[in-house]
Every structure is written in structure tokens, then in C-alpha cells.
Amino acid sequence: MEAREIGCGRQGNRADTSPEAARVERILFAQIIHKKEFKMRPLSVLLLATTALAQAPATDAKSYVKYDQPVIVLNHVRVIDGTGAPAKDDQMVVVAGGKIQSIATASGEVPQGAQVLDLTGNTVIPGLVGMHDHLYYPAPARNLAMYPEHAWSFPRLYLAGGVTTIRTTGSVEPYTDLELKKAIDSGKMPGPKMYVTGPYLEGKGAYTPQMHELEDSEDARRTVDYWIAEGATNFKAYMNITRDELRAATEEAHKHHLKITGHLCSIGFREAAAIGIDDLEHGLVVDSEFAPGKQPDQCPPQKDIRETLLKLDIQSEQVQSMIKDLVAHHVAMTSTLPVFEGFVPNRPPLRQANLDAMLPEARQSYLGTRDTMAKNAAQSPWPALLKKEMGFEYAFAKAGGLLLAGPDPTGNGAVVAGYGDQREIELLVEAGFTPLEAIRIATYNGAQYLGELDHIGTIAAGKQADMVVVKGDPSMTISNIENVEIVFKDGIGYDPPKLVKDANGFVGLK
């Protein structure tokens, strides 16, 4: 969440309606919701709404399953295992009991009674591990910064995009996130495995009323302890937190062997590393420590931070020494390039699937903002800032830092769940990483940070069968990462087109 550029309204309970019914409801009542003139609809449309409301809701995960046979064989498939090793052509991957049983050349013996999928021309990669994957998205009308929880569309879109595990990395509705995790884990709804982050640990000066402002270090401790008891497994410090509050929150999280990340401004990266933070979000673009006149525990004006960063040389001693300090303290860094690309005039490339996911008002809001940015392209600092951020992340990783990946679906609305995760991998390649390195960052590295590398993050015998089948060869053409054919989570093959169909039109609403 990028403050003032990146940042919930309550949504009604739709448990008793199908996606089709919800769409009809939205057509019928959108004008009232958005305070426009309401006109009576023809009786035929109202009857259509009644029929849709009577349909059985597609609320359970089984509704989206394509393959769930006891033994499934992915035959003649190219394997990118997530370790960074070269792709292996014409492989046979055997899945049973929710796990990868074996990987061998396609000439091997096929298990008797298996469901065999001939995947010639396709590639299988590990399920993506999204490390900055919120379940909220900016409301179209933002006189007040509000971020509605997307409990319906985002779990479906993440899974459809090949994201089988997420860390929410900041929550405006932590109870909703926790309940969604329960529903997904029990099979009541489709979605990725979830590592739920507690509410933002923010100091005085929060820019959205959805954030609690900490009173002091004791409040920070109480907040962390409370949400650990409720089920949160990660924490995130935010822009105006003080050093004492961050220290207290970090100590409490570490007592329970949990980790804390941060999108910081009042505290510089090296200060946070010394305090013991485990991860830093967004990279150099948000680091305030180089801003002139930076005062302790105070966030400088964003303009000052950016003007300073534009002058910084990534190869300079001050930046390189900061990178070395972070690596020495074992502080990870989460890349969120898509949210920054959204501020660059005439970027990202318009993708119809991304636009189709949006509520019409959300789409109109985003495209309007995009047009305005294009008209003022000459004054924008973001082309240079994005390039500098890419250079910083490449330097950090090459220095031995653990680089993670996530899209951060906030900003001006350009980033949508699932599609944003795919775009993050493409942008890592633009930053200088090879396609195989970029895939490793988005899979292996996230699993390593979460302590789950023994179970997920790579394709190997004995691991959970969290895998994504894509058409083409992303090791040669990274944009093939968008061509998702099947998503396996714990050995169950989900149908991406069906997940997308039921999510489309809701981003910006729920």
C-alpha cells in the first residue's frame, strides 16, 4: 500500500447468491449504489434477476475443480523446477495423495489407472508464492482513502493466476482474512494458501481511517499479542511507526517465532535492520534515510524522498553499504514493481483480462487516471524511479539478499490479483534477471522466507503438488507466464477460466 498514491467499505453478505445473481443485482442497483439517477427496469429484467437468485451458488472449491483423480500424470511436459536450474523437456510428473510422487523422462512407465494429461508444448512451474498479496483494492471514488476487502474476487483471481500461496502483507480487515483462510482450508471456497498478516502497525498520522494508530510501545506489544492469539502469523509495520514501537512489536513477534516486515518512512532501512526487522517492502523507492533533514521517528515529505532518490547512484558507496548492511542482518526485500509501474505514464501494457476483472466504475477510474498521467508524462518522475528501483533490486539480490515478489494491488488500480503476480515476474526480467531467476524469486524465495521450502516453492518428489501449467516456454519467453492452463494446489487441478469468469466484474466492489 503506497501512501496517498496506494491505500473499506462494508459489503453485504452474498453467501446465498450465485455469481450470476450478483452480476444482475449490480446491473439493477449500481445507479443507486453510486448515487446516480435510478430508472425502473423492464419486468423481464426483474424476472431474470429472480431466476438468477434462485440458482445454486458456486461457493465451494469443488465447483472449480478440473482434475481430482487419485493419480494424475502430467506427461510430455517441460519442467521448470523453481531452483533456477535449466528447464527439462519431455518430462513425466506423477501426482498422488496431494504430493509430487516422481519426476522422470516421459518414456517411463505410466502408473496403472492414472489420469494422463498429454501436455506437449506446455510447461509446469511451481505455484507462485505471493509475498505482497493484499485482499483489498482501492475504491473507485477516493475522496477518502478507503480500501474494500475483496473476499470474493481476489481469492479466485490469485488462484487462477497461478498463485497457490500468499502472505497478505498488511490487512484492513484481519478478521475477514482469517475467516477466508478457514473457508479455503476447509474447501468451502477456492483460493490460495494464506499466511495472514495482522492489522497495520501504524503510528500517528495514518492516512486512512481503516488503520489503528498506535499510542506507544506498550500498545504495539498488546496489538501484536492480541492478533497472534487470533491467528495472525505475520506482521507489518507502517509509515509513521516510531522506533520504540517497532522495537516492541518486533520483540513480541520474535518471542513467538513470527516475522515482521515493514513499509517504512519514519524509520530508515538501516535503523530498521538494527532493530531486527525481517523484511522490507517496496525497496529503495520508499527508503527515507537519504532525504535531507530526516528527523528521527518522522516521515519526510514524499517529494523530498523522491527528489533525493532520483539523484542517487545505485553503485555509490552509500547505497552499496546500505545493501551490505541489510544482507548482513539477513533482512529480506519484497519487490512490488507492478504497483510502481502503474504510476509510469503509458504503462503497464493494457491487458484486456485485467480490465475485464474490474467493476465498470473501477475500470473507468483507472483508465481516467492513466489518461491524465499520459498527458503529463513530461513531468513524471516515475519512469526514472522505476528504473532506479529495478537497478536496486538487482543489486540487492546479486549481493546475496533474499528478494521476494508480490504485486501490491493498490496504487491507482492498475494492479489486480493474479495478473499482477504474473506482471511482477515479467518486470523482474526487465530488471535484468533471467526468466529462470525471476521464477525462482517468485516461488523458491517466498517459500524459503515463510519456512515452507520443505513443502512448497519447487517441483520435487515428496513436495506438495502446488504447480502451474502454462502454455509455451516461459524460460525463453517470459510473457508465456500469462498463459495459465491448469493450477494444481495440493494435487487438485483447478480450472482458471471458470475462476476468472466468476470473479470478473467484481474488482473494485468485493
C-alpha positions, -999 to 999 in steps of 0.1 A, spaced: 0 0 0 16 32 -12 5 61 10 -15 88 -8 -10 70 -41 -15 34 -29 -43 26 5 -131 -3 32 -163 -3 28 -186 -29 42 -201 -53 16 -233 -71 20 -234 -108 27 -237 -127 -7 -235 -162 7 -269 -170 -7 -264 -157 -42 -246 -171 -72 -220 -150 -91 -246 -146 -119 -272 -133 -95 -247 -109 -80 -240 -95 -115 -276 -90 -122 -280 -73 -88 -252 -50 -97 -267 -41 -130 -300 -33 -114 -288 -14 -84 -254 1 -94 -270 35 -101 -284 37 -65 -251 25 -50 -231 52 -69 -258 79 -63 -269 82 -99 -304 86 -112 -323 52 -109 -347 42 -137 -372 14 -134 -362 -17 -152 -384 -37 -175 -403 -66 -159 -383 -91 -180 -350 -79 -164 -365 -82 -129 -377 -117 -137 -341 -126 -149 -328 -113 -115 -353 -135 -97 -343 -166 -117 -306 -159 -111 -311 -155 -74 -327 -190 -73 -296 -207 -88 -273 -227 -66 -243 -206 -55 -209 -217 -67 -193 -212 -33 -173 -244 -27 -139 -251 -41 -152 -283 -59 -171 -262 -83 -139 -251 -99 -120 -284 -99 -110 -298 -133 -88 -328 -122 -90 -346 -88 -83 -382 -97 -63 -403 -72 -33 -404 -96 -26 -377 -122 2 -378 -147 15 -347 -164 31 -363 -194 54 -348 -221 56 -316 -201 86 -292 -197 96 -287 -161 109 -255 -146 116 -266 -110 120 -232 -94 155 -237 -82 169 -217 -111 181 -248 -129 176 -251 -166 142 -263 -179 139 -301 -186 119 -311 -217 96 -340 -222 91 -350 -185 65 -370 -167 53 -357 -133 32 -381 -112 9 -367 -86 -10 -387 -59 -21 -380 -24 -17 -343 -29 20 -347 -35 45 -350 -63 54 -387 -63 80 -387 -90 96 -368 -119 112 -387 -148 115 -387 -185 83 -392 -204 95 -426 -217 90 -441 -182 61 -464 -172 28 -447 -166 10 -458 -133 -19 -481 -140 -53 -463 -137 -38 -428 -137 -55 -398 -154 -29 -390 -180 -27 -354 -193 -7 -350 -226 9 -316 -220 31 -315 -251 41 -278 -257 33 -268 -221 55 -260 -191 49 -267 -154 64 -243 -128 59 -242 -90 29 -225 -77 37 -188 -72 43 -176 -36 29 -141 -35 46 -121 -8 27 -88 -10 -8 -100 -19 -34 -80 -2 -71 -90 -2 -82 -54 -7 -82 -29 -36 -88 9 -38 -124 20 -40 -131 38 -74 -142 71 -57 -115 82 -33 -123 115 -17 -115 95 14 -88 68 11 -108 35 15 -99 0 5 -128 -25 3 -120 -61 11 -122 -84 -19 -132 -116 -3 -150 -129 -34 -129 -119 -64 -93 -119 -51 -90 -155 -39 -103 -167 -72 -81 -144 -93 -50 -152 -73 -56 -189 -78 -65 -185 -114 -32 -166 -120 -11 -195 -106 -7 -181 -71 -11 -210 -47 3 -193 -15 0 -157 -4 12 -136 25 -14 -108 29 13 -83 40 -10 -58 57 -47 -61 64 -76 -37 68 -100 -65 77 -79 -91 95 -109 -110 108 -121 -113 72 -88 -126 61 -87 -151 90 -122 -164 81 -113 -166 44 -83 -187 53 -106 -211 73 -130 -213 44 -103 -220 18 -85 -246 41 -118 -264 46 -127 -265 9 -157 -242 13 -142 -217 -13 -114 -217 -38 -82 -197 -31 -45 -199 -23 -30 -210 10 -29 -179 32 -4 -165 56 -24 -138 73 -8 -106 84 -22 -87 113 -36 -51 110 -11 -24 101 12 -13 129 9 24 123 19 54 143 3 88 144 -6 101 110 -25 72 93 -40 84 60 -69 60 61 -94 55 89 -91 18 85 -58 18 104 -54 19 142 -28 45 153 -5 31 180 -4 50 212 31 39 223 53 8 225 31 -9 250 2 -5 226 24 -21 199 31 -51 222 -6 -55 231 -16 -53 194 8 -80 183 -1 -103 212 -38 -99 206 -35 -108 169 -12 -137 175 -39 -151 197 -65 -145 170 -44 -164 144 -22 -139 126 12 -154 116 29 -123 101 30 -85 110 37 -54 91 49 -20 104 38 11 85 49 45 76 46 65 108 56 39 134 83 50 158 115 32 166 103 23 201 70 9 187 88 -11 160 112 -25 185 84 -35 208 64 -51 180 94 -69 167 103 -83 201 68 -96 206 66 -112 172 100 -129 176 91 -143 210 65 -164 191 90 -172 163 70 -150 139 83 -124 114 77 -87 109 80 -67 77 76 -30 70 67 -3 46 86 23 64 91 61 62 96 74 97 124 48 101 152 43 76 162 8 63 194 6 83 177 17 115 150 -10 110 177 -36 103 194 -28 136 161 -31 154 156 -66 140 130 -63 112 129 -94 90 117 -79 57 113 -45 40 86 -38 14 89 -20 -19 127 -14 -19 146 19 -24 117 40 -36 103 42 -1 135 44 19 137 78 37 171 76 52 188 96 24 163 125 25 179 158 36 170 169 71 155 135 80 144 137 117 141 106 140 107 90 140 94 114 114 84 107 78 98 133 54 76 147 26 74 121 -2 85 148 -26 118 152 -7 124 114 -7 118 110 -44 139 140 -54 168 126 -34 164 91 -48 165 105 -84 200 118 -77 212 86 -60 237 63 -78 229 27 -71 266 19 -73 275 47 -49 291 39 -15 261 50 5 237 27 -14 261 -2 -16 269 0 21 232 0 29 227 -31 8 256 -49 26 241 -39 60 208 -54 51 223 -86 38 245 -89 69 213 -85 91 195 -112 70 168 -87 60 147 -98 30 133 -73 5 100 -76 -13 98 -64 -48 65 -48 -58 73 -35 -92 38 -36 -107 24 -10 -83 51 14 -92 48 7 -129 12 18 -126 24 53 -120 46 54 -151 28 72 -180 16 48 -207 24 17 -186 17 -11 -180 6 -26 -213 -32 -27 -213 -43 -63 -208 -79 -70 -215 -82 -97 -189 -71 -73 -163 -96 -47 -173 -124 -73 -176 -119 -82 -139 -128 -47 -128 -162 -32 -118 -171 -8 -147 -166 22 -124 -132 9 -112 -122 4 -148 -133 39 -157 -115 54 -127 -82 36 -136 -83 45 -173 -91 81 -165 -61 83 -142 -40 66 -168 -51 92 -195 -42 121 -171 -8 106 -164 -1 103 -202 -10 140 -207 15 150 -180 42 124 -189 70 150 -193 67 160 -156 65 125 -142 94 112 -120 82 76 -122 100 64 -154 133 72 -137 122 59 -103 110 26 -117 143 21 -135 162 30 -103 141 6 -82 148 -22 -107 185 -15 -105 184 -15 -67 166 -48 -65 190 -64 -90 220 -52 -70 204 -63 -37 199 -99 -50 233 -101 -66 248 -91 -32 232 -121 -16 200 -105 -4 168 -126 -3 145 -109 -28 108 -118 -26 80 -109 -50 44 -96 -48 22 -72 -69 6 -49 -42 -28 -45 -57 -33 -8 -46 -20 23 -62 -41 38 -89 -59 5 -96 -36 -8 -123 -28 -39 -103 -52 -68 -100 -48 -100 -80 -32 -128 -101 -25 -107 -131 -3 -85 -110 17 -115 -98 24 -125 -134 34 -90 -143 58 -89 -113 78 -118 -128 79 -101 -162 92 -69 -146 119 -88 -128 131 -100 -162 130 -64 -174 151 -55 -143 179 -78 -155 171 -112 -140 169 -142 -163 134 -158 -166 146 -187 -145 159 -164 -118 127 -144 -118 106 -176 -114 128 -186 -85 123 -153 -68 85 -157 -72 85 -193 -59 115 -207 -41 124 -174 -23 89 -168 -9 87 -204 4 122 -200 20 111 -168 38 80 -185 51 99 -215 63 80 -238 39 107 -247 15 104 -284 25 68 -284 13 63 -258 -15 83 -235 -37 99 -260 -61 89 -290 -81 105 -321 -64 94 -355 -54 78 -355 -19 66 -319 -20 31 -307 -21 18 -307 -57 14 -269 -60 21 -264 -97 11 -242 -126 7 -255 -162 13 -227 -187 12 -229 -225 46 -223 -241 80 -219 -226 85 -190 -201 122 -198 -198 125 -185 -233 96 -160 -234 86 -148 -200 52 -135 -212 42 -171 -215 37 -169 -177 3 -154 -185 -9 -185 -204 -22 -204 -174 -39 -237 -184 -43 -256 -150 -34 -247 -114 -27 -275 -91 -29 -269 -53 -22 -299 -31 -27 -321 -62 -61 -308 -71 -63 -293 -106 -83 -261 -108 -99 -246 -139 -86 -210 -144 -112 -198 -169 -140 -208 -146 -124 -190 -116 -118 -159 -138 -154 -160 -151 -169 -159 -117 -146 -132 -105 -149 -108 -135 -166 -76 -129 -162 -75 -92 -128 -59 -87 -134 -25 -71 -165 -39 -53 -158 -71 -35 
